[in-house]
Amino acid sequence: MDEVNKLPWKFQILFQKVPTYENPNPYIEQYMTPANIAADIIFTAYQFGDIQDKKVVDLGCGTGIFSYGVKLVNAKEVVGIDIDKASIKI
């Protein structure tokens, strides 16, 4: 298995370390994207050339699992935006 095909597994391991919500707010639909799903989404976008050297905006970033992930695959710039200031501080 070449290194590129190992990326989703490596992402899953790294993403499991992203902090989670202690008290999610159901009113604003706060939930964590599971590490395996985030890894698959980011890897697919990476394969299509949608991330590397691009500016990426993560709307509803929560604790930043997608922001963190796209930076790992060389996004040029990443901006995370969320309505909940507490989640951004995590």
C-alpha positions in Angstrom: 0.0 0.0 0.0 1.5 3.3 -1.0 1.7 6.4 1.3 -1.2 8.2 -0.3 -3.6 5.3 0.3 -2.5 5.2 4.0 -3.6 8.9 4.5 -7.2 8.1 5.6 -6.0 5.8 8.3 -3.4 8.3 9.5 -6.1 11.0 9.5 -8.4 8.9 11.6 -5.7 8.5 14.2 -4.9 12.2 14.3 -8.6 13.3 14.2 -9.4 11.2 17.3 -7.2 13.6 19.2 -9.3 16.7 18.2 -11.1 18.0 21.3 -14.9 17.3 21.6 -17.8 19.2 23.1 -18.3 18.6 26.8 -21.8 20.0 26.7 -23.0 20.2 23.0 -25.8 22.7 22.4 -28.7 20.9 20.6 -30.3 24.2 19.7 -27.4 25.0 17.2 -27.0 21.3 16.3 -23.6 20.8 17.7 -22.1 17.4 17.2 -18.7 16.0 16.3 -18.1 14.5 12.9 -16.7 11.0 13.5 -13.0 10.8 12.7 -13.5 8.1 10.0 -16.1 10.2 8.2 -14.0 13.4 8.4 -11.0 11.4 7.1 -12.9 10.0 4.1 -14.4 13.4 3.2 -11.0 15.2 3.3 -9.2 12.4 1.5 -11.8 12.4 -1.3 -11.5 16.2 -1.7 -7.7 15.9 -1.6 -7.8 13.3 -4.4 -9.9 15.6 -6.6 -7.4 18.4 -6.1 -9.9 20.5 -4.1 -7.6 21.3 -1.1 -3.9 21.5 -1.9 -2.7 25.1 -2.3 -6.3 26.4 -2.0 -7.9 28.8 0.4 -10.5 26.8 2.5 -13.4 28.2 4.6 -14.8 25.8 7.2 -18.3 27.2 7.9 -19.7 25.8 11.2 -16.2 24.6 12.1 -17.1 23.6 15.6 -13.8 22.4 17.3 -12.1 22.4 13.9 -11.7 18.8 12.8 -12.1 19.7 9.1 -9.9 22.9 9.4 -7.2 20.8 11.0 -7.5 18.1 8.4 -7.3 20.3 5.3 -4.2 22.0 6.7 -2.6 18.6 7.0 -3.0 18.1 3.2 -1.5 21.5 2.4 -4.4 23.9 2.1 -2.8 27.3 1.5 -5.0 29.1 4.0 -7.8 27.9 6.3 -10.5 30.0 8.0 -12.8 28.4 10.5 -16.1 30.2 11.3 -18.6 29.1 14.0 -21.5 30.8 15.8 -20.4 29.4 19.1 -17.3 31.2 20.4 -16.8 28.5 23.1 -16.3 25.8 20.4 -13.6 27.8 18.7 -11.7 28.2 22.0 -11.6 24.4 22.3 
